[in-house]
Amino acid sequence: MTAAVLTFDPETLLRAQDVRIAFFDIDGVLTDGGLYYGPDGEQLKRFASLDGHGIKLLRRAGIEPAVITGRDSVALRTRLHALGVQHVRYGTEDKRAAAEAILQALGLGWSQAAAIGDDWPDLPVLTRCAFAAAPPSAHVEVRARVHHVTQAAAGHGAAREFCDLLLVASGRYATLLEEVLA
């Protein structure tokens, strides 16, 4: 079998087809939202490798991944560096301003942007993007305002589902899958 089996609602795909940048929140999206501290007070984070591979696939498809997060830690910086994410804003209170600065630097607009987030600080970005998603554990006000709620949980494939949807919408998913199967 070489054909892709993944499908999404056609209206959802139409909304996401012109996306050229994808904004990610970290806690509650790329992690399960829990805050873990080691014996010396250091922050520990668990990331799903599925999510990381999805971010790498976005870059290969010409969709720029960007991260805007209210936190900062060595673990987070290490993971994002390993994924090659170049557009990152750490410790950010005003996520809208951070997103606008990244969009401007890349010569893109909100109509070319997608985002995935889980809580109120993400709403100024989510509500402006052409396509917005949230994991099922997101706050009710966030889930009510996005275009897609993932089936996968935060920190357990939600970001990968978001990436896959963007890849299908861009028309690159099947080609990338075929490259692996060849």
Beta strands, then each sheet from edge to edge (+ up, - down):
strand 1: 21-24
strand 2: 36-37
strand 3: 43-44
strand 4: 64-68
strand 5: 87-89
strand 6: 113-116
strand 7: 131-134
strand 8: 148-149
sheet 1: 5+ 4+ 1+ 6+ 7+ 8+
sheet 2: 2+ 3-
end
